[in-house]
Amino acid sequence: MTEQEKMLAGMIYDPSDPELDRLRLKAHRLCKDYNDTYEDEKEKRESILKELIPQMGEGTCILSPITFDYGCFTSFGKNCFVNFNFNNKNINLFIKL
């Protein structure tokens, strides 16, 4: 069982696992990129979010700043609204909003 599988199952895992490190660093960089954009940079913001949250429904609106540990384990349905200062540690649950 990989460390990622353990984490998602709610088991004790090693957060310094190279794959988890890679995913976490990618998410943190994407969050920083997103938080550094202006609200009227819609195409740029949408592109960043699609990479950060691959399972994001059409019409989702997320206000910055945001923080994700991984992002790729989260999904949003259609037309979701997320207010500013959203902090998601998604380490053991798939969050479906």
All heavy atoms as an XYZ file, in Angstrom:
795
protein
N       0.850     -1.180      0.000
C       0.000      0.000      0.000
C       0.894      1.242      0.000
O       1.816      1.345      0.806
C      -0.899     -0.037      1.246
C      -1.906      1.072      1.326
S      -3.029      0.884      2.734
C      -4.542      0.559      1.881
N       0.615      2.179     -0.900
C       1.434      3.385     -0.969
C       1.087      4.337      0.170
O       0.028      4.213      0.802
C       1.221      4.116     -2.308
O      -0.126      4.632     -2.328
C       1.472      3.204     -3.498
N       1.950      5.301      0.401
C       1.686      6.301      1.439
C       0.449      7.121      1.090
O      -0.342      7.473      1.959
C       2.907      7.209      1.649
C       4.135      6.469      2.162
C       3.891      5.704      3.452
O       3.328      6.266      4.412
O       4.285      4.514      3.508
N       0.264      7.387     -0.187
C      -0.935      8.108     -0.626
C      -2.191      7.305     -0.326
O      -3.177      7.846      0.170
C      -0.851      8.406     -2.116
C      -2.065      9.135     -2.652
C      -1.932      9.462     -4.122
O      -0.873      9.856     -4.585
N      -3.007      9.299     -4.868
N      -2.166      6.021     -0.619
C      -3.319      5.162     -0.334
C      -3.604      5.120      1.164
O      -4.765      5.164      1.581
C      -3.081      3.752     -0.872
C      -3.103      3.675     -2.386
C      -2.595      2.341     -2.929
O      -1.820      1.649     -2.232
O      -2.975      2.011     -4.059
N      -2.557      5.022      1.970
C      -2.733      5.048      3.424
C      -3.365      6.354      3.865
O      -4.298      6.371      4.673
C      -1.390      4.863      4.136
C      -0.777      3.497      3.994
C       0.591      3.480      4.674
C       1.382      2.253      4.370
N       2.748      2.328      4.944
N      -2.853      7.464      3.361
C      -3.373      8.781      3.731
C      -4.857      8.889      3.404
O      -5.666      9.304      4.235
C      -2.595      9.876      2.992
C      -3.087     11.279      3.269
S      -2.260     12.530      2.259
C      -3.055     12.268      0.671
N      -5.225      8.503      2.195
C      -6.612      8.624      1.766
C      -7.539      7.666      2.501
O      -8.742      7.906      2.581
C      -6.712      8.425      0.256
C      -6.036      9.521     -0.574
C      -6.040      9.157     -2.054
C      -6.686     10.868     -0.335
N      -6.979      6.603      3.054
C      -7.767      5.649      3.824
C      -7.855      6.054      5.296
O      -8.491      5.360      6.091
C      -7.164      4.249      3.705
N      -7.195      7.169      5.665
C      -7.233      7.621      7.053
C      -6.271      6.878      7.958
O      -6.409      6.918      9.178
N      -5.299      6.212      7.370
C      -4.321      5.447      8.149
C      -3.089      6.318      8.425
O      -2.914      7.380      7.824
C      -3.899      4.197      7.354
C      -5.046      3.258      7.037
S      -4.576      1.962      5.853
C      -3.381      1.057      6.790
N      -2.248      5.856      9.317
C      -0.978      6.534      9.559
C      -0.123      6.401      8.304
O      -0.013      5.318      7.718
C      -0.257      5.934     10.784
C      -1.087      6.208     12.043
C       1.149      6.502     10.916
C      -0.542      5.550     13.295
N       0.462      7.512      7.885
C       1.252      7.521      6.660
C       2.457      8.421      6.852
O       2.531      9.201      7.801
C       0.409      7.992      5.471
C       0.019      9.449      5.555
C       0.738     10.425      4.869
C      -1.047      9.868      6.340
C       0.403     11.762      4.957
C      -1.390     11.197      6.437
C      -0.668     12.139      5.743
O      -0.997     13.472      5.840
N       3.391      8.328      5.942
C       4.597      9.146      5.977
C       4.403     10.356      5.052
O       4.455     10.216      3.836
C       5.796      8.321      5.522
C       7.098      9.109      5.506
O       7.107     10.295      5.903
O       8.121      8.522      5.092
N       4.188     11.563      5.613
C       3.960     12.739      4.767
C       5.198     13.184      3.989
O       5.089     14.005      3.086
C       3.519     13.820      5.760
C       4.060     13.384      7.069
C       4.114     11.884      7.023
N       6.360     12.627      4.326
C       7.574     12.989      3.587
C       7.810     12.075      2.377
O       8.850     12.158      1.730
C       8.799     12.962      4.510
O       9.070     11.650      4.946
N       6.836     11.227      2.077
C       6.919     10.366      0.899
C       7.168     11.226     -0.344
O       6.538     12.279     -0.512
C       5.594      9.599      0.755
C       5.526      8.795     -0.518
O       6.234      7.783     -0.614
O       4.762      9.192     -1.422
N       8.092     10.837     -1.217
C       8.424     11.659     -2.385
C       7.225     12.024     -3.270
O       7.133     13.148     -3.747
C       9.441     10.811     -3.148
C      10.061      9.935     -2.113
C       8.969      9.655     -1.124
N       6.312     11.092     -3.475
C       5.140     11.390     -4.314
C       4.227     12.404     -3.627
O       3.723     13.335     -4.258
C       4.369     10.108     -4.647
C       3.103     10.343     -5.449
C       3.317     10.966     -6.828
O       4.464     11.069     -7.309
O       2.320     11.371     -7.450
N       4.011     12.249     -2.325
C       3.191     13.220     -1.597
C       3.871     14.580     -1.557
O       3.208     15.618     -1.684
C       2.886     12.719     -0.187
C       1.960     11.509     -0.103
C       1.791     11.056      1.346
C       0.605     11.803     -0.734
N       5.181     14.587     -1.389
C       5.937     15.852     -1.438
C       5.727     16.551     -2.779
O       5.493     17.761     -2.831
C       7.435     15.609     -1.249
C       7.866     15.577      0.194
O       7.089     16.003      1.077
O       9.007     15.137      0.440
N       5.812     15.789     -3.851
C       5.660     16.350     -5.193
C       4.264     16.947     -5.377
O       4.109     18.073     -5.864
C       5.922     15.277     -6.247
C       5.881     15.789     -7.687
C       5.960     14.660     -8.695
N       4.758     13.841     -8.703
C       3.584     14.209     -9.254
N       3.468     15.373     -9.843
N       2.551     13.396     -9.233
N       3.250     16.198     -4.973
C       1.870     16.672     -5.108
C       1.606     17.909     -4.251
O       0.938     18.853     -4.683
C       0.886     15.557     -4.721
C       0.787     14.376     -5.666
C      -0.074     13.280     -5.062
C       0.237     14.815     -7.024
N       2.129     17.900     -3.041
C       1.933     19.026     -2.119
C       2.628     20.286     -2.643
O       2.049     21.373     -2.649
C       2.425     18.653     -0.722
C       2.030     19.600      0.367
C       2.378     19.086      1.773
N       3.661     18.404      1.859
C       3.811     17.080      1.976
N       2.770     16.283      2.019
N       5.013     16.551      2.039
N       3.852     20.153     -3.102
C       4.589     21.290     -3.632
C       3.889     21.861     -4.867
O       3.756     23.086     -5.016
C       6.025     20.892     -3.978
C       6.916     21.998     -4.532
C       7.040     23.155     -3.553
C       8.291     21.439     -4.869
N       3.407     20.983     -5.731
C       2.672     21.433     -6.916
C       1.433     22.233     -6.507
O       1.170     23.317     -7.042
C       2.263     20.232     -7.779
C       1.460     20.603     -8.996
C       1.050     19.380     -9.792
C       0.181     19.774    -10.971
N      -0.293     18.600    -11.720
N       0.673     21.712     -5.547
C      -0.535     22.405     -5.090
C      -0.205     23.745     -4.456
O      -0.883     24.745     -4.710
C      -1.308     21.525     -4.106
N       0.834     23.785     -3.648
C       1.216     25.039     -2.987
C       1.637     26.087     -4.019
O       1.296     27.268     -3.882
C       2.319     24.798     -1.970
C       1.850     24.038     -0.772
N       2.700     23.658      0.233
C       0.625     23.583     -0.410
C       2.020     23.002      1.161
N       0.754     22.947      0.784
N       2.350     25.668     -5.037
C       2.757     26.611     -6.095
C       1.549     27.111     -6.885
O       1.459     28.294     -7.216
C       3.765     25.955     -7.034
C       5.131     25.830     -6.406
C       6.138     25.249     -7.363
N       7.456     25.274     -6.739
C       8.473     24.581     -7.151
N       8.367     23.792     -8.209
N       9.636     24.654     -6.537
N       0.626     26.209     -7.188
C      -0.571     26.615     -7.917
C      -1.432     27.562     -7.080
O      -1.993     28.529     -7.614
C      -1.372     25.387     -8.358
C      -0.730     24.555     -9.464
C      -1.452     23.218     -9.633
C      -0.723     25.333    -10.779
N      -1.529     27.303     -5.790
C      -2.271     28.210     -4.900
C      -1.631     29.593     -4.905
O      -2.323     30.609     -4.990
C      -2.325     27.666     -3.482
S      -3.415     26.251     -3.272
N      -0.317     29.632     -4.817
C       0.398     30.909     -4.834
C       0.139     31.631     -6.151
O      -0.158     32.837     -6.160
C       1.898     30.672     -4.641
C       2.795     31.869     -4.844
C       2.842     32.745     -3.622
C       3.942     33.787     -3.692
N       3.564     35.024     -4.322
N       0.223     30.918     -7.260
C      -0.043     31.519     -8.570
C      -1.463     32.080     -8.630
O      -1.687     33.192     -9.105
C       0.147     30.497     -9.697
C       1.592     30.086     -9.888
O       2.497     30.770     -9.356
O       1.816     29.059    -10.569
N      -2.418     31.301     -8.144
C      -3.821     31.727     -8.162
C      -4.028     32.957     -7.276
O      -4.671     33.924     -7.682
C      -4.717     30.577     -7.690
C      -6.185     30.858     -7.831
C      -6.808     30.760     -9.072
C      -6.960     31.218     -6.736
C      -8.167     31.012     -9.217
C      -8.313     31.478     -6.870
C      -8.908     31.374     -8.107
O     -10.252     31.634     -8.252
N      -3.460     32.921     -6.092
C      -3.624     34.026     -5.150
C      -2.965     35.308     -5.637
O      -3.329     36.400     -5.200
C      -3.091     33.638     -3.770
C      -3.918     32.544     -3.124
O      -5.085     32.361     -3.443
N      -3.297     31.798     -2.238
N      -2.008     35.190     -6.541
C      -1.317     36.358     -7.083
C      -2.009     36.951     -8.315
O      -1.509     37.907     -8.891
C       0.133     36.008     -7.438
C       1.012     35.838     -6.208
O       0.607     36.255     -5.103
O       2.115     35.280     -6.360
N      -3.142     36.383     -8.711
C      -3.874     36.922     -9.854
C      -4.955     37.887     -9.374
O      -5.337     37.890     -8.202
C      -4.551     35.811    -10.685
O      -5.525     35.154     -9.872
C      -3.545     34.821    -11.220
N      -5.446     38.681    -10.313
C      -6.578     39.565    -10.049
C      -7.861     38.877    -10.514
O      -7.844     38.022    -11.393
C      -6.398     40.895    -10.784
C      -5.253     41.708    -10.246
C      -4.030     41.732    -10.902
C      -5.387     42.430     -9.064
C      -2.965     42.476    -10.409
C      -4.324     43.166     -8.554
C      -3.123     43.183     -9.230
O      -2.075     43.910     -8.728
N      -8.976     39.272     -9.916
C     -10.259     38.639    -10.241
C     -10.634     38.775    -11.711
O     -11.348     37.927    -12.245
C     -11.373     39.206     -9.363
C     -11.260     38.756     -7.925
C     -12.378     39.295     -7.054
O     -13.385     39.790     -7.574
O     -12.229     39.206     -5.827
N     -10.155     39.810    -12.395
C     -10.511     39.981    -13.803
C      -9.606     39.180    -14.752
O      -9.809     39.190    -15.961
C     -10.529     41.461    -14.198
C      -9.180     42.146    -14.056
O      -8.232     41.534    -13.525
O      -9.079     43.313    -14.482
N      -8.650     38.435    -14.210
C      -7.800     37.546    -15.020
C      -8.442     36.164    -15.098
O      -7.870     35.154    -14.705
C      -6.398     37.464    -14.418
C      -5.644     38.777    -14.421
C      -4.271     38.648    -13.797
O      -4.193     38.613    -12.549
O      -3.285     38.574    -14.562
N      -9.660     36.143    -15.608
C     -10.491     34.935    -15.562
C      -9.862     33.724    -16.246
O      -9.891     32.629    -15.712
C     -11.868     35.228    -16.145
C     -12.665     36.218    -15.309
C     -14.030     36.464    -15.904
C     -14.753     37.594    -15.223
N     -15.170     37.371    -13.893
N      -9.299     33.914    -17.435
C      -8.712     32.774    -18.152
C      -7.521     32.192    -17.403
O      -7.381     30.971    -17.302
C      -8.309     33.193    -19.565
C      -9.478     33.429    -20.482
C      -9.052     33.852    -21.874
O      -7.871     33.669    -22.235
O      -9.924     34.358    -22.608
N      -6.673     33.046    -16.896
C      -5.499     32.588    -16.138
C      -5.926     31.858    -14.874
O      -5.409     30.782    -14.554
C      -4.608     33.788    -15.796
C      -3.311     33.416    -15.109
C      -2.444     34.647    -14.916
C      -1.113     34.276    -14.292
N      -0.257     35.451    -14.087
N      -6.904     32.425    -14.142
C      -7.381     31.802    -12.908
C      -8.027     30.440    -13.188
O      -7.789     29.473    -12.472
C      -8.359     32.736    -12.195
C      -7.671     33.952    -11.599
C      -8.644     35.020    -11.154
N      -9.463     34.659    -10.034
C      -9.173     34.915     -8.765
N      -8.065     35.539     -8.449
N     -10.000     34.552     -7.801
N      -8.822     30.383    -14.248
C      -9.479     29.124    -14.600
C      -8.455     28.053    -14.969
O      -8.593     26.893    -14.581
C     -10.447     29.353    -15.757
C     -11.295     28.148    -16.065
C     -12.336     28.438    -17.128
O     -13.033     29.453    -17.003
O     -12.433     27.629    -18.075
N      -7.419     28.431    -15.691
C      -6.367     27.497    -16.079
C      -5.654     26.936    -14.846
O      -5.390     25.731    -14.759
C      -5.379     28.206    -17.003
O      -4.277     27.386    -17.271
N      -5.347     27.792    -13.903
C      -4.680     27.351    -12.665
C      -5.585     26.406    -11.889
O      -5.145     25.346    -11.434
C      -4.274     28.565    -11.803
C      -3.199     29.397    -12.512
C      -3.788     28.105    -10.425
C      -2.958     30.765    -11.889
N      -6.856     26.769    -11.751
C      -7.784     25.918    -10.996
C      -7.977     24.556    -11.661
O      -8.090     23.547    -10.967
C      -9.140     26.608    -10.826
C      -9.193     27.723     -9.812
C     -10.589     28.343     -9.779
C      -8.800     27.234     -8.420
N      -8.017     24.523    -12.977
C      -8.180     23.234    -13.671
C      -7.008     22.303    -13.395
O      -7.183     21.095    -13.327
C      -8.356     23.453    -15.172
C      -9.728     23.917    -15.541
C      -9.887     24.060    -17.037
C     -11.303     24.493    -17.374
N     -11.501     24.653    -18.807
N      -5.826     22.867    -13.244
C      -4.665     22.044    -12.922
C      -4.671     21.646    -11.446
O      -4.318     20.527    -11.098
C      -3.379     22.796    -13.257
C      -2.148     21.925    -13.160
C      -0.888     22.604    -13.656
O      -0.957     23.684    -14.262
O       0.184     22.016    -13.429
N      -5.087     22.559    -10.586
C      -5.111     22.297     -9.142
C      -6.226     21.344     -8.748
O      -6.021     20.431     -7.943
C      -5.274     23.627     -8.384
C      -5.379     23.548     -6.863
C      -4.099     22.993     -6.248
C      -5.684     24.935     -6.297
N      -7.408     21.537     -9.321
C      -8.600     20.748     -8.966
C      -9.175     20.155    -10.252
O     -10.101     20.718    -10.841
C      -9.657     21.631     -8.277
C      -9.042     22.459     -7.164
C     -10.811     20.786     -7.744
C      -9.885     23.633     -6.726
N      -8.643     19.033    -10.716
C      -9.097     18.467    -11.990
C     -10.592     18.131    -12.026
O     -11.204     18.163    -13.077
C      -8.257     17.195    -12.144
C      -7.070     17.395    -11.269
C      -7.551     18.264    -10.139
N     -11.168     17.826    -10.856
C     -12.583     17.456    -10.797
C     -13.414     18.661    -10.327
O     -14.010     18.642     -9.260
C     -12.776     16.279     -9.855
C     -12.033     15.032    -10.293
C     -12.166     13.921     -9.290
O     -13.258     13.611     -8.845
N     -11.052     13.320     -8.911
N     -13.436     19.690    -11.152
C     -14.159     20.906    -10.802
C     -15.283     21.122    -11.799
O     -15.051     21.175    -13.012
C     -13.209     22.107    -10.807
C     -13.851     23.372    -10.311
S     -12.673     24.734    -10.214
C     -12.362     25.023    -11.950
N     -16.499     21.243    -11.286
C     -17.660     21.411    -12.151
C     -17.723     22.772    -12.821
O     -17.154     23.758    -12.343
N     -18.429     22.804    -13.904
C     -18.629     24.029    -14.679
C     -19.327     25.086    -13.813
O     -20.204     24.781    -13.011
C     -19.500     23.693    -15.889
C     -19.738     24.818    -16.828
C     -20.615     24.383    -18.001
O     -20.583     23.188    -18.357
O     -21.320     25.239    -18.527
N     -18.900     26.329    -13.977
C     -19.543     27.425    -13.266
C     -19.086     27.602    -11.834
O     -19.645     28.413    -11.096
N     -18.065     26.867    -11.408
C     -17.551     27.008    -10.042
C     -16.793     28.324     -9.918
O     -16.010     28.684    -10.786
C     -16.643     25.828     -9.674
O     -17.436     24.643     -9.650
C     -15.999     26.007     -8.320
N     -17.052     29.024     -8.820
C     -16.393     30.305     -8.552
C     -15.650     30.191     -7.223
O     -16.260     29.868     -6.200
C     -17.431     31.419     -8.482
S     -16.734     33.020     -8.022
N     -14.344     30.415     -7.243
C     -13.528     30.324     -6.035
C     -12.794     31.647     -5.861
O     -11.997     32.039     -6.711
C     -12.525     29.156     -6.119
C     -13.269     27.830     -6.323
C     -11.664     29.106     -4.869
C     -12.381     26.623     -6.495
N     -13.077     32.329     -4.762
C     -12.420     33.597     -4.476
C     -11.113     33.344     -3.744
O     -11.016     32.452     -2.908
C     -13.329     34.488     -3.619
C     -14.686     34.844     -4.213
C     -15.447     35.757     -3.255
C     -14.536     35.501     -5.574
N     -10.120     34.149     -4.063
C      -8.822     34.001     -3.399
C      -8.781     34.886     -2.163
O      -9.554     35.842     -2.066
C      -7.684     34.359     -4.357
O      -7.845     35.668     -4.851
N      -7.921     34.554     -1.211
C      -6.885     33.528     -1.271
C      -7.420     32.138     -0.926
O      -8.404     31.987     -0.215
C      -5.863     33.991     -0.217
C      -6.685     34.723      0.794
C      -7.798     35.381      0.008
N      -6.715     31.151     -1.467
C      -7.032     29.743     -1.208
C      -5.766     29.033     -0.750
O      -4.654     29.474     -1.035
C      -7.593     29.031     -2.455
C      -6.578     29.090     -3.612
C      -8.935     29.612     -2.857
C      -6.939     28.254     -4.824
N      -5.955     27.925     -0.039
C      -4.846     27.068      0.354
C      -5.296     25.616      0.244
O      -6.329     25.251      0.796
C      -4.408     27.331      1.812
O      -4.163     28.718      1.975
C      -3.167     26.541      2.165
N      -4.549     24.816     -0.503
C      -4.798     23.378     -0.608
C      -3.503     22.651     -0.288
O      -2.429     23.089     -0.701
C      -5.199     22.986     -2.039
C      -6.602     23.331     -2.422
C      -6.910     24.600     -2.893
C      -7.606     22.391     -2.322
C      -8.204     24.918     -3.272
C      -8.907     22.699     -2.689
C      -9.201     23.966     -3.170
N      -3.605     21.540      0.434
C      -2.427     20.695      0.593
C      -2.180     19.889     -0.676
O      -1.039     19.673     -1.056
C      -2.578     19.760      1.787
C      -1.941     20.318      3.039
O      -1.399     21.440      2.988
O      -1.982     19.634      4.073
N      -3.253     19.430     -1.315
C      -3.091     18.617     -2.522
C      -3.987     19.084     -3.671
O      -3.556     19.120     -4.801
C      -3.340     17.129     -2.230
C      -2.355     16.585     -1.231
C      -2.697     16.433      0.112
C      -1.060     16.256     -1.617
C      -1.770     15.965      1.037
C      -0.136     15.791     -0.699
C      -0.503     15.646      0.628
O       0.413     15.187      1.533
N      -5.224     19.383     -3.412
C      -6.138     19.846     -4.458
C      -6.677     18.731     -5.330
O      -7.871     18.670     -5.593
N      -5.818     17.834     -5.767
C      -6.226     16.774     -6.693
C      -7.163     15.753     -6.054
O      -7.754     14.946     -6.761
C      -5.002     16.090     -7.286
S      -3.886     15.361     -6.076
N      -7.323     15.782     -4.734
C      -8.231     14.859     -4.061
C      -9.567     15.513     -3.726
O     -10.368     14.967     -2.979
C      -7.593     14.315     -2.773
C      -6.249     13.682     -2.999
C      -5.146     14.093     -2.275
C      -6.077     12.691     -3.943
C      -3.905     13.526     -2.469
C      -4.828     12.118     -4.163
C      -3.746     12.540     -3.427
N      -9.812     16.687     -4.247
C     -11.035     17.447     -3.990
C     -11.842     17.545     -5.272
O     -11.272     17.629     -6.358
C     -10.677     18.876     -3.510
O      -9.889     18.781     -2.341
C     -11.913     19.691     -3.203
N     -13.147     17.542     -5.144
C     -13.981     17.770     -6.321
C     -15.102     18.742     -5.960
O     -15.586     18.764     -4.829
C     -14.549     16.461     -6.872
O     -15.436     15.871     -5.964
N     -15.460     19.549     -6.915
C     -16.559     20.495     -6.786
C     -17.568     20.189     -7.871
O     -17.198     19.933     -9.017
C     -16.070     21.938     -6.964
C     -15.204     22.437     -5.849
C     -13.825     22.413     -5.971
C     -15.755     22.930     -4.685
C     -13.011     22.877     -4.953
C     -14.952     23.401     -3.656
C     -13.582     23.372     -3.789
N     -18.845     20.246     -7.525
C     -19.898     20.056     -8.516
C     -20.100     21.323     -9.337
O     -19.319     22.270     -9.254
N     -21.161     21.349    -10.104
C     -21.469     22.504    -10.938
C     -21.925     23.683    -10.079
O     -22.616     23.511     -9.074
C     -22.583     22.175    -11.928
C     -22.168     21.219    -13.014
C     -23.324     21.008    -13.975
C     -22.912     20.065    -15.081
N     -24.024     19.838    -16.015
N     -21.531     24.873    -10.518
C     -22.005     26.130     -9.950
C     -21.758     26.275     -8.458
O     -22.581     26.841     -7.740
C     -23.492     26.326    -10.260
C     -23.745     26.336    -11.750
O     -23.043     26.990    -12.508
N     -24.735     25.574    -12.186
N     -20.641     25.794     -7.975
C     -20.268     25.968     -6.569
C     -19.663     27.353     -6.358
O     -19.019     27.900     -7.248
C     -19.234     24.927     -6.141
S     -19.911     23.287     -5.966
N     -19.865     27.882     -5.173
C     -19.253     29.146     -4.799
C     -18.418     28.920     -3.551
O     -18.904     28.371     -2.561
C     -20.314     30.224     -4.514
C     -19.715     31.496     -3.998
C     -19.113     32.392     -4.869
C     -19.732     31.787     -2.649
C     -18.541     33.562     -4.388
C     -19.164     32.954     -2.158
C     -18.568     33.851     -3.037
N     -17.153     29.331     -3.592
C     -16.248     29.195     -2.459
C     -15.746     30.593     -2.116
O     -15.123     31.256     -2.944
C     -15.055     28.262     -2.800
C     -14.106     28.160     -1.619
C     -15.556     26.886     -3.221
N     -16.022     31.019     -0.886
C     -15.639     32.352     -0.454
C     -14.148     32.422     -0.174
O     -13.463     31.399     -0.097
C     -16.445     32.757      0.774
C     -16.751     34.237      0.814
O     -16.107     35.039      0.151
N     -17.746     34.597      1.597
N     -13.633     33.628      0.015
C     -12.208     33.829      0.235
C     -11.727     33.161      1.526
O     -12.518     32.821      2.394
C     -11.862     35.317      0.231
C     -12.533     36.106      1.315
C     -11.920     36.302      2.535
C     -13.792     36.651      1.109
C     -12.531     37.019      3.540
C     -14.421     37.370      2.104
C     -13.788     37.558      3.327
N     -10.410     32.956      1.600
C      -9.737     32.306      2.734
C     -10.098     30.826      2.878
O     -10.075     30.280      3.977
C      -9.995     33.041      4.050
C      -9.282     34.367      4.095
O      -8.169     34.504      3.597
N      -9.928     35.370      4.661
N     -10.379     30.164      1.767
C     -10.680     28.724      1.790
C      -9.390     27.954      2.050
O      -8.390     28.131      1.358
C     -11.294     28.302      0.454
C     -11.724     26.862      0.412
C     -12.799     26.423      1.161
C     -11.068     25.955     -0.386
C     -13.218     25.102      1.112
C     -11.464     24.633     -0.446
C     -12.547     24.208      0.312
N      -9.413     27.105      3.065
C      -8.240     26.327      3.464
C      -8.638     24.860      3.473
O      -9.450     24.445      4.294
C      -7.776     26.780      4.847
C      -6.499     26.121      5.282
O      -6.021     25.180      4.675
N      -5.937     26.610      6.362
N      -8.061     24.070      2.588
C      -8.441     22.669      2.440
C      -7.224     21.782      2.649
O      -6.284     21.814      1.871
C      -9.022     22.452      1.035
C      -9.556     21.068      0.841
O      -9.326     20.176      1.632
N     -10.275     20.885     -0.240
N      -7.259     20.962      3.682
C      -6.149     20.060      4.007
C      -6.336     18.666      3.410
O      -5.556     17.786      3.687
C      -5.970     19.952      5.526
C      -5.603     21.260      6.175
C      -4.298     21.756      5.624
C      -3.919     23.100      6.160
N      -2.860     23.732      5.406
N      -7.334     18.466      2.610
C      -7.726     17.207      1.972
C      -6.710     16.066      2.048
O      -6.199     15.595      1.053
C      -8.148     17.472      0.530
C      -7.067     18.070     -0.344
O      -6.139     18.678      0.104
N      -7.210     17.878     -1.637
N      -6.470     15.581      3.260
C      -5.489     14.505      3.427
C      -6.106     13.131      3.595
O      -5.391     12.140      3.510
C      -4.547     14.775      4.617
C      -5.326     14.930      5.909
C      -3.669     15.989      4.350
C      -4.481     14.974      7.150
N      -7.399     13.039      3.861
C      -7.947     11.686      3.992
C      -9.381     11.542      3.519
O      -9.939     10.478      3.607
C      -7.826     11.171      5.434
C      -8.704     11.928      6.394
O      -9.219     12.976      6.063
N      -8.883     11.397      7.590
N      -9.961     12.588      3.015
C     -11.323     12.487      2.509
C     -11.402     13.133      1.147
O     -10.737     14.106      0.861
C     -12.309     13.214      3.441
C     -12.445     12.681      4.858
C     -13.331     13.618      5.659
C     -13.040     11.282      4.836
N     -12.278     12.595      0.307
C     -12.598     13.261     -0.934
C     -13.717     14.234     -0.600
O     -14.774     13.833     -0.148
C     -13.089     12.256     -1.986
C     -11.990     11.377     -2.501
C     -11.613     10.248     -1.822
C     -11.349     11.693     -3.671
C     -10.591      9.433     -2.295
C     -10.345     10.875     -4.165
C      -9.971      9.746     -3.467
N     -13.479     15.482     -0.790
C     -14.481     16.503     -0.459
C     -15.270     16.793     -1.719
O     -14.693     17.198     -2.733
C     -13.821     17.767      0.090
C     -13.094     17.420      1.376
C     -14.843     18.865      0.302
C     -12.232     18.526      1.908
N     -16.554     16.577     -1.663
C     -17.415     16.854     -2.811
C     -18.383     17.926     -2.407
O     -19.215     17.721     -1.550
C     -18.143     15.590     -3.263
C     -17.188     14.545     -3.775
C     -17.894     13.373     -4.363
C     -16.860     12.383     -4.864
N     -17.429     11.286     -5.568
N     -18.232     19.074     -3.039
C     -19.115     20.200     -2.744
C     -20.018     20.460     -3.925
O     -19.705     20.237     -5.030
C     -18.301     21.452     -2.421
C     -17.335     21.318     -1.245
C     -16.449     22.540     -1.155
C     -18.091     21.121      0.040
